[in-house]
Amino acid sequence: MSATTVFHAPLAWLDGRWQPDVLLRVGPDGHWLDVRSGLPAPEGARRLSGPVVPSLVDAHSHAFQRAFAGLAEQRAKDNDDFWSWRERMYGVALRITPDQLRVIATQLYTELLAGGYTQVCEFHYLHRREDGQAYDDELAMSWALADAAQDAGIGLTLLPVLYAHAGFAETGLRDTQRRFRTDADWVWRACQRINAAGLPLVSAGVALHSLRAAHADDIRQLQHRVGTAAVPIHIHVAEQQQEVRDCLAATGQRPLAALADYGLDARWQLVHATHSTRGEIDRIGASGAGVVICPGTEANLGDGLADLDGWLAAGVPMTVGSDSQVTRGWVEELRWLEYGQRLGQQRRNVAALPGRQPSTAARLFDACLQGSAAAAGMKTWGLVPGARADFLVLDVPGCGLAGLPTASLMDGLIFASQGQPWSEVFVAGQSRPLRDDARTQRFADVMQACWGT
């Protein structure tokens, strides 16, 4: 952008409520200069067609798994669980090339934009050639993801993953994991190279796959290399009951307690954190770390239900993620975050806070809005001065919310909308296409090459 751009919205979600006649000014750098309500549209302002909603960060994504979505929904044996799904997923990981990954990720990132995400945190562990050897440029797969994000126009936080072991009691990786192998030096070097490249809308942090894949020495080494650098640090933790049992056997502690002993801070994002105790939640809350819940994937994999009451009560920063890509929009993630609790507890409006925040939808949305900046490694997020000028324009009649009272629009969006909710999606003040038929055809061609008819 070369000059200031001014938008005017009939309504916008500001400070936890709908406010009318909102003026939004974007600076030449694509960040908000000013956001104020109760003002008429000045001459030259672009009038937006519907209410403005802040976008959210997709805080956990495995882009290559978009090629697997929908292909693991049949059961040939007596038992099917996360671990059997994982073995089938490895078959995808072992065949995708950098060129194919760029196509797959471009399709996914376009779909994530249509789903209301304008920044994606890519938990990236697919690094090596199909035979397990390094590419000539060891970041070939990372650059494919960065290129895809720029093709789609979405923001990207790349998180190269430390993946060194197959299990708590195992040293090294299995052959089916040969493309994932890294160590602390590799991960920190990758983070530094990606950030040094200075690509628009692309930054990097670091990640550890899990406590079973990154043992104590690995974690300490990466902590030492990162030091006090202001980069996000993500890790899968306590996703599965078997993981809890294995961690207890290996360390004498449950995963969240074992992780807390490493010394967490606000840079840390704990992905899934499904199986927790209130004592563990209190420790995480005291550390300042955040949690990333992925309700669509956790339901698809049979992981279990997170203690939503506990995390909210402890004030732990929260975000959601598309993870395995079986769901690719935050409206559905938040809907199922609450619905899972309703089914498990057999009561309604579990996330609401009577007397303070009685709207379930508002409490969940605002929690994820507030957690988005830290998850992506940013200082600010949302409709606030200084944040990147990302926003969504709600298509009220198009998603079935016509006639709903203004005060109930967020409730209706999360729990009663249908179809595509957004008429436009903006990143850094610029509108992004929500569909691209040529990209979709290239994706279909890659799927055909991978899977056949």
WOQUIBEL-V964593 format. One record per backbone hydrogen bond with DSSP energy under -1.0 kcal/mol. CO is the residue of the C=O (numbers start at 0). NH is the residue of the N-H. Records with the same first field share a line. If there is no record, write none. Layout:
CO: NH / NH
This chain:
4: 25
5: 45
6: 23
7: 47
8: 21
9: 20
10: 51
11: 13 / 18
13: 16
16: 13
18: 11
19: 37
20: 38
21: 8
22: 35
23: 6
24: 32 / 33
25: 4
26: 29
29: 388
30: 26
31: 385
33: 24
35: 22
41: 44
45: 7
50: 393
51: 12
52: 391
55: 117
56: 58
57: 120
59: 322
60: 122
61: 64
62: 65
63: 66
64: 67
67: 70
80: 84
81: 85
82: 86
83: 87
84: 88
85: 89
88: 91 / 92
89: 93
91: 94 / 95
96: 100
97: 101
98: 102
99: 103
100: 104
101: 105
102: 106
103: 107
104: 108
105: 109
106: 110
107: 111
108: 112
109: 113
110: 114
111: 116
112: 115
114: 329
115: 55
117: 154
118: 57
119: 156
120: 60
121: 123 / 158
123: 160
124: 126
128: 131
132: 128
136: 139
138: 142
139: 143
140: 144
141: 145
142: 146
143: 147
144: 148
145: 149
146: 150
147: 151
148: 152 / 153
154: 119
155: 202
156: 121
157: 204
158: 123
159: 206
161: 208
162: 181
166: 169
171: 165
173: 176
174: 177
176: 179
178: 126 / 127
182: 186
183: 187
184: 188
185: 189
186: 190
187: 191
188: 192
189: 193
190: 194
191: 195
192: 196
198: 201
200: 155
202: 157
205: 233
206: 161
208: 235
209: 213
212: 163 / 164
214: 218
215: 219
216: 220
217: 221
218: 222
219: 223
220: 224
221: 225
222: 226
225: 228
228: 230
231: 205
232: 268
233: 207
234: 270
236: 272
237: 274
239: 243
240: 244
241: 245
242: 246
243: 247
244: 248
245: 249
246: 250
247: 251
253: 257
254: 258
255: 259
256: 260
258: 261
259: 262
264: 267
266: 232
267: 289
268: 234
269: 291
270: 236 / 272
276: 280
277: 281
278: 282
279: 283
280: 284
281: 285
282: 286
283: 287
289: 269
290: 318
291: 271
292: 320
293: 297
294: 298
295: 299
296: 300
297: 302
305: 307
306: 310
307: 311
308: 312
309: 313
310: 315
311: 314
316: 290
318: 292
319: 58
321: 324
322: 61
328: 332
329: 333
330: 334
331: 335
332: 336
333: 337
334: 338
335: 339
337: 341
338: 342
339: 343
340: 344
341: 345
352: 355 / 356
356: 352
358: 362
359: 363
360: 364
361: 365
362: 366
363: 367
364: 368
365: 369
366: 370
370: 374
371: 375
372: 377
381: 383
383: 386
386: 31
387: 389
388: 428
390: 425
391: 52
392: 422
393: 395
394: 398
395: 400
396: 399
398: 417
400: 403
404: 407
405: 408
407: 411
408: 412
409: 413
410: 414
411: 415
420: 394
423: 392
424: 431
425: 390
426: 429
429: 426
435: 439
436: 440
437: 441
438: 442
439: 443
440: 444
441: 445
442: 446
443: 447
444: 448
445: 449
446: 450
447: 451
